Amino acid sequence: MATGANITADDVAAEAGVSRWTVTRAFRKDASISAKSRAKVMQAAERLGYVPDLRAASLASDRSNLVALLVDDFANPHKLVMMERLTRVMRRKGWDTLLVNTLDKADTGPALLNASQRRVDAVILIGLQFDDDVLAAAQHARRFSKLIVFARSSQKPDTISIAVDDVQAMRDIAAYVDAQGYRRPFFVAGPRTSSAHLLRKETFIDYWQQTHGLRPDCVNVAAYDPALSGAVVETALKDRARADLPDVLVCENDALAIGAIDTLRHRLGLRVPGDIAVTGFDDIPQADSLNYQLTTYRQPLDEMADYLVEVLDSREDRDMNRLFRGAIVRRDSA
């Protein structure tokens, strides 16, 4: 009997008393095989220490069950939450993940090419740098079947967008802020991109103009980085008289909100929410900490991840865009 790395599918077949073809089917997620036969094969494989050559198996199939996950913006803690949810659900459903850190926009094109060369079934984009040029290049050169933009809405043809309904979410936040009696809102927005673009700032401004006839003050932060957000907020507010300060900062996500709270308290000497309230978006773990108690909007990541797997499993690649609705989480900051 062969040992260690020399164990083959034929050895497993002999141990389990089945054909070699049955062993091959047992290790394929979408193969037709009875639960009893699969269990016999898996038990024999475990006894022998057999590990299938997934690369060779993928070459014999039209699917590799490998997905490239391209991520940037690691200063934003919500990215780690998303990656944990996605990889957990995908692994449970038989999908493996190739994680690629795209350092900047110039690095995204080569990363997509590298993913194509590794024969992945799909590429999932999570981040800021995937603008029209990058998406167009991906469509031109890709060898994978699906290009999925996760947690952002993309209008680019031939992409599949899975995201929270930003327009409805921000309307909910605006209505909540309005109902709490805040009348001098200040919006803290993140970086602007063209295709994979959030609509939170535009929706909030539109609500306030229609409801109260005024345009809220706004600032843009170049990255979803708490330290950078704090610096931008400090510059915007430090020279204002008390009477001219906003009564609430509505932040495009939790990373911006946390940086804003730290600056309000420790650099500007203001109370949150006593002097200025703060809201966020995403409901990262830090939002519920005693330091922040951040009122925020929770994205339904579990539902979004489950749908992502549906998209991966489906042979369809058209009309699969989907928007999800989350919910406001009320805490002490607003």
N, C-alpha and C positions, 0 to 999 in steps of 0.2 A: 504493500500500500504506500502511495506517495505521502509525503509529510510536508507540513508548512506551506510555503509558497508554491509547492509543486502539486497541490491538490487541484484536481480538475473537475469539470462538470460530470465527466464520465465516472469519476470516483464517487461523487455524490449520488449519481443515478444508481450505481451498484449498491451503495449503502442503503438507499431508500427503497430499492426494489421498483424503480420506475425507469422510464426512458430518459435519454439525455434531453430530448425535446421538452419533456415535462419539467426538467430542472430549469431549462432556459425560460419557459413560460412563467415559472414560479417567481422569478426575479424581475419580471416585467410588470409594471403597475397596471397596465391596461390589458393584460393578456387574459384569455378565457381559460380558467382552471378552477377546479373545485377546491373548496376550503380544506377538505381532507387531504387532497394531494399536495396542496401548497404547504400544509403543516408538516407532512412527512418529509418533504424536501428541506424545509427550513430546519427541522430537528436534525436531519442527517448532516446538513451543512454546518450546523453549530458543533456537532460532535467532531467533525473532521477539521474544523477551522477553515472552512472554505469561504473565500471572498470573491465574488464575480468580478471580472474585468469590465467595469461599466463603460469604459471607452470603446472596447471591442464590441460590446453589446449595442452601443448606440450606433456604431457604424453599420450594423446589420439591420437597423430600424430607421424609420423616418423621423424618430424623436429621440432626443438625448435625455430628457427630463432634467436638464440643467438650465438655469436662468441666471443671467448676469444682472446684478443689482448695482447700478451706478449711483453713487451718492457723493454729494459735496456738502458744504456748509456744516461742518462738524461742530462749529461753535454753538449751533442751535441744538439744545438737548432733546428736542422733540424728534430729531432724526434717529437718535438711539432707540427711542420708544417705538417708532415705526419699524425700524429694522428688526427689533426683537419680535414684534407681533407678526410681521410678514414671514420671517424665516421660520418661526415656530409653526405657523399654519401650513406653510409650503412643505416643510419637512414631514409634517404629519400626513400630508396628502401625496408624498412620494416625489416631491420636487427638491432638487439640490440647488444651492446658491453659490455663485461666483461673485464675491464682493469686490468692487472696484472703487477706490477712492479717487474721484476726479478732482485734481488739485485746483484747476482753474479752467476757464473756457478753452484755452489752447490745448489742454490735456484731454478734453472730452472726445474729440474726433479720434485720436489714436486709441483711446480706451474702447470706443465703439468698434473700431477695426479689430482690436485684440479680442474682444468678445466674439466677433464673427468668426475669427480664426479658430476659436475654441469650440465651435459648433454648439452654441446655445440655442435653445428653442425660442427664447424671448429675451428682450432687454427691458428692464424696468428702470425708469429715470426718477430719482428723488432729489430735487435740489433746485438751484437758482439759475444755473448756467446753460440751461437747455433752451436756447432761443431759436428763432427761425432758421438761422444759418446752420446750427448744430443739427436740428431735426431734419433739415433738408439733406444734409450730408449723410445722415444716418439712413434715410430712405434710399438714397442713391447707391450706397455701397453695402447695404446690409445683406447678410446671408441668413438672418433669423426671421421667423415668421411674424412676430408681433413686437411692436414697439409701444410700451405702456408708460404713460406719464401718471405717476401716483401722487395723490394729495395735491394736485394742481390741475386746473382745467386748461386743456390745450385745444385750440381751434385748428391746429395743423392737420391737414388730411393725412390719412393712413397712420394716425396714432390712435391709441385707445386711452381715454382719460378716465381715471377713477378718482373721484375727489368729493370733498364735502361741498354742499351747495353754499358757496361763499356769499352770494347775494342774499339768500334767505337768512343765513347765519348772521350777517352783519345787520340786516333789518331787525332781527331779534335782539341783538346787542343794543342797537340804537334805540329801539323801543324801551328796552329795560333801563338804559341810562336816562331816557326822557322821563319814564315813570317814577324814577327815584328823585326827580326834581332838579337834576343838574342842567344848567343853562349856559355854561361857558366851556364847552368841550374842546379838547385839543387832541388831534389824531397823530399818533406816532406810527409811521408807515415803514415798511422794510424796503428792500431794493426793488426797482422796477425791471421787469423783463417783458419781452414782447409776446411770445407764444404761451409759455407756461406762466400765466399771469394771474395773480390774485385780484379779486374785484372788491376787496374790503374797503379800501380807502374811498373809492368812487361811490360805493353804495352808502357809506356812512355820510359823506358830504351831501349826496342827493337827498337822503332822508331829512337831514337837518335843514337844508334849503327849502324843501317842500313843507316841512312841519312848522318851522320857526322863522323862515325867511332870512336865514343867515348862513354864511359859509364858515365852518370851523377852521381855526388855525391848524396847520399841518407842518410836520417836518418829516424828512426821509432819512433813514439810516441805511448805510451802504451794505450792511450785512446783518443777519440775525444774531448779533453778538451783544450780550448784556453790557459789557464794558463800553462798547461803542455807542450803544443806545444811551447809556448814562451820560456820556460826554456830550452827545447831541442835545439831550434834554437840558443839561446844565447850561449849555451855551444859549439855548432858546429862552430860558426862563430866568437866568440869574440877574438880569438887569431890570426886570419888571417890578413895578410897585405891587404891593399886596393886592390892591383893588383890581389890578390888571391880570392877575394870575388866573389860569383856568381852574375850574372846580373839579374837572375829571380829565384824566388822560386815557384815551381809548387806544390801546396798542394792538398792532396787527398780529402779534403773537406773544406768547408768554416770555420768551427770551428778552424781547424788547421791554415788556412790562417789568420784569425783575430788575433789569438795569435801571429803569426809570425810578422804581421804588427806592433802590439803594441810593440814588442821587438825591431824590427828594428828601429823604431822611437824613443822610449823612453828609451831604455837601450843601444843601440849601436850607437845612434846619426846619423842614416842614413835616407836618403829621400826615400820615396816610391811614385812614381816609379823612381825618379831621380837617385838614387844609385842602388837600387835593386827593380825590379818589382815583383809583387805577383799575382798568380792566385789561384782560389778556385774551389769548385765543390758543387753544390746543389742550390745556389741562395736563401739563407735564407733572411729574411727581413733585417737583419743588413747589408747585403752586399751592399744595395743601400743607406746606410746612408752616410752623409757627412764625417764621420770619416774614412770610408773605401773605398767607391766607388770601390768595388771589382769586377774585371773581373772574371767571373765564368761560370759554366755550369749549365743550368737550367734543372732539371728533369721534365718530363711531368706528374706531380703527378695526375692531374685531369683524364687524360687518363688511368693511371695505376689504379686509384681508381675505375673508371668505369668498367675496365676489371675485377678487383677483385670481384665486385658484380656479374658480369657474371659468374665467376667461382663458387661463392657461390650458385647462382641460378641453375646452371647446375647439372644434375645428373651424369655427367661424372667426372671422377677423373684421367684420363690418357691423356697424350700428351697435357697438358694445359699450359706448360711453355711458357712464352712470354717475349721477350725483346723489349724495347721501345727506341726510339731515341729522345734526347732532342736537345738543341741548346746553343751555346756560347752566353753569355751576356757580351758585351764589355763595360767596364767602365775605370776609370782613373788609376787603380792600375797596369795595364799592357796594 
